[in-house]
């Protein structure tokens, strides 16, 4: 235990000149840096010398009944040859044990722990240590002198052993001084002293026979010099303090004492009076060895710590509630009948003395300062008086007063359920996985730990106070109300606050089959004045004719190529309406929800014949709707049962709604890359499909178009919303049918491993695939797959209004996957960047200069660049392959 703020431990005093400085852990005792740092010293003590020195005295007494050790480094400017020719010098640093703080009148012991002397008559400077007896501030005796080699920055260790009453000095690991019987011989048996540190520089010009005090500038040192001391550590080697047993006690009406221990899960009210107890002791076995008990003067106080910024208790001053310090025998050694509020919470704290390993108990009274059911924590700080070192201890005495809801499976009426203690309230029914209910919700309170439950609205308005087994109910539909719950006991104890978010939708969605359009439409809308909430459409799925779920063997689900079932629904047509096409054998469509809410209307195109229902996010299910095959004529036509001309309705002249008469030949939507506004003269470019699959049953075509885009690294994470903007600016998509209607599916993002993710990480190089599926009114589809490459050193962006905020890029050029201009590329940029850089080198002595090493270096750059681009191309191909495997 030791301080790091030496200004609080020591007070600086200038002796000759004004050199004294405490800066961090360094003391400056002597200096020639400024003329005011030194002065003439007349008289017999320092004849013909100019001196700069100062002293540093402990602000309080230092115990001599406790061992301590101080590790330092002394620092003195070395004596140079120019000074040896002209000057006489001395530098020193010393330690003093003083019997009183007035240094000029004190008696005691002075020890020169480090000193250097030089006169022109010496062969070389010498380093010395010695001890002196001080009587009335005057060094009366000099003894134990020892001469050592010259040092400029030796390590100095000062150690005092209280049991042996011995002070030792080590210089660079060698003991140079040992003074015994410090208390007995030099301080009259005192148990404490004032510790002084002093040092300085003195010099004179030996070539000047007389000293002229009126002109000190004639006698400056030949260089700027300092002497001082830097603290490395302060230690009390036989002190290992411990604060333990921090506990609370409640009042016992039977004994009229505070003797009921407070358990961690007890419920206490704010302001309730408790007694606080804690024990302090020195754990070090060396503190009580060789028949000597080390003694440490200390103070105990409350403290705010990192894990306890606010105390859970508030000590108070009141008659009849004393603060006491009790020794190991139960004897009260200190008592304050009416402790002031600052006694424990102030700067000083409660004084205690630790002797050997004997424990000391401290008791005081306080009120619970708990807020909103949070845990009661108490932190104490133990401060050692000599060197001001600190020890902290924090204890959680009462746990958080949790407001506990009942588990979903709990029956609160079961006598063994633990109602009131194991849980405090129920919320029934439990919300579904989307956070909705489709019937009224009741919150019921169960008394036990607490006596009542306060229910307030999210805006703080009071909704009610519940007694045991009373309930608060939300019966009307709501798209979201959050209530705050807090339990309270009659004694004033509060639980932590809890919240319950309630959404209720009792409206059943409608499901309609439009045979002419071949669509199922789920509609969850309500009139504005209905008072009903709208959870939104969540699912459309096949059922049996009576509404029961299909057996697993009834329908075989085929995998959807390129998208998961849940993601087939995203995108919008006409605001809220979303149209989804049928995959062969598909029996269910799950629609995306945002914060538990779905779109008001969802449409499924060309479902297979069967029975269907719609379900909203709250779990309300529509009536069963039947989907049939197109009805055949029941009355034969004049030319036979197939109608005029005996035509096949699915043939070229038939009435198949997917291919109406005289319509265009159906095909997948076409895609064109728009001109890049950043490139004057750039023209639009069609993107031919890389794959087209035909659906013979529905006479539909499904195409896949692949595109490449390379951008530079940036501090951005573009998401599906950002890529929706990019796709709308980059691609022009057209239907091959005359109605021109298109339905845009969701933007989906895949990483290099083929896993679907929420956003692209543009902070580092990588490869991604961005996909969107577009469907025309007949069910033909085109899927755009953009290979999106992030690379170091590539100019950001592509076209249009792209900017730094959307994370896609700004207006610069970027390259297509093949380096051509065909896929949003700056033509040839990928191949030409490094050649352009070489052509831009300074033309001094030829393109590479006159040195052949420059040519070799440039060739190495070209080869390295080519290798790197091949690697990036391979990584891109690997990314595409992993993506195909993931969605295959």
CORZIWO-V214712 format. One record per backbone hydrogen bond with DSSP energy under -1.0 kcal/mol. NH is the residue of the N-H (numbers start at 1). CO is the residue of the C=O. If there is no record, write none. Layout:
# CORZIWO-V214712
nh=<NH,NH>
co=<CO,CO>
This chain:
# CORZIWO-V214712
nh=<8,10,11,13,15,16,18,21,23,26,27,28,29,30,32,37,38,39,41,49,50,51,52,53,54,55,56,57,58,59,62,64,68,69,70,71,72,73,74,75,76,77,84,85,87,88,89,90,91,92,93,94,95,96,97,98,99,103,105,108,109,110,111,112,113,114,115,116,117,118,122,126,127,128,129,130,131,132,133,134,135,137,138,140,143,146,148,156,157,158,159,160,161,165,166,167,168,169,170,171,172,174,176,177,179,182,185,186,189,190,193,194,196,197,198,199,200,201,202,203,204,206,208,215,218,219,227,228,229,230,231,232,233,235,239,242,244,247,249,250,252,256,259,260,262,266,270,271,272,274,275,276,277,278,279,280,281,283,287,288,292,294,295,296,298,299,300,301,302,303,305,312,314,316,321,323,324,325,326,327,330,333,334,336,343,346,350,352,354,356,358,360,361,362,363,364,366,367,368,369,374,376,378,380,381,382,383,384,385,388,391,393,395,397,398,399,401,402,406,410,414,417,420,421,422,423,424,425,426,428,432,435,437,441,442,443,444,445,446,448,449,451,452,453,454,455,456,457,460,463,464,466,469,470,472,474,478,481,483,484,485,486,488,489,492,495,496,498,500,502,504,505,510,512,514,518,519,520,521,522,523,524,530,537,538,539,540,541,542,543,544,547,554,562,573,576,580,586,589,591,594,597,598,602,603,604,605,606,610,612,613,615,616,617,619,622,625,627,637,640,643,646,647,651,654,656,659,663,670,672,673,674,679,682,685,687,690,691,693,695,699,700,702,703,704,705,707,709,710,711,713,714,716,723,724,725,726,727,728,729,730,731,732,734,743,745,748,750,751,754,757,760,762,766,768,769,770,771,772,774,775,776,779,781,782,783,784,785,786,787,788,789,790,791,802,819,826,828,829,832,833,836,837,838,839,840,841,844,849,854,856,857,858,859,860,861,862,863,864,865,866,867,868,869,870,871,872,873,874,875,876,877,878,879,880,881,882,883,884,885,886,887>
co=<5,6,57,55,53,53,36,28,26,23,229,21,227,227,225,34,35,51,49,46,203,39,201,16,199,13,197,11,195,9,193,191,160,235,158,233,156,230,154,228,152,226,80,81,83,204,118,202,116,200,114,198,111,196,109,194,107,101,102,134,97,132,95,130,111,93,128,91,126,89,119,117,148,115,146,112,143,110,141,108,138,106,135,133,131,129,127,72,170,70,168,68,166,161,161,179,159,177,157,174,155,171,169,169,167,165,181,182,183,187,62,98,96,56,94,54,92,52,90,50,88,86,205,212,215,216,30,75,27,73,25,71,71,69,236,281,279,277,275,260,257,252,257,250,248,263,492,368,269,366,249,364,247,362,244,360,242,240,284,285,289,287,65,354,352,383,350,381,344,379,308,377,367,365,318,336,363,334,361,331,327,325,325,323,340,342,300,298,296,294,355,280,326,278,324,276,274,314,272,312,371,398,395,393,301,391,299,389,297,384,382,380,378,376,376,264,373,400,425,407,411,414,423,418,418,418,404,404,444,442,436,432,503,474,428,472,426,470,424,450,420,488,488,466,486,464,484,461,457,455,455,453,445,467,443,441,504,502,500,456,498,454,452,493,489,487,401,485,483,481,478,437,523,521,519,514,514,604,512,602,510,600,527,599,615,615,589,613,587,611,548,544,551,887,577,574,603,583,540,538,597,594,535,522,578,520,580,518,627,625,541,539,620,536,616,614,612,610,640,637,640,643,644,648,651,649,656,660,734,732,685,730,676,679,673,671,704,704,702,700,695,695,693,781,691,783,785,787,815,789,791,762,714,719,720,721,722,723,724,725,726,727,672,670,775,773,771,769,755,751,749,718,716,790,788,750,786,748,784,782,743,780,776,701,774,703,772,705,770,707,768,709,766,711,799,816,814,819,826,828,829,832,833,834,835,836,838,842,846,851,852,853,854,855,856,857,858,859,860,861,862,863,864,865,866,867,868,869,870,871,872,873,874,875,876,877,878,879,880,881,882,883>
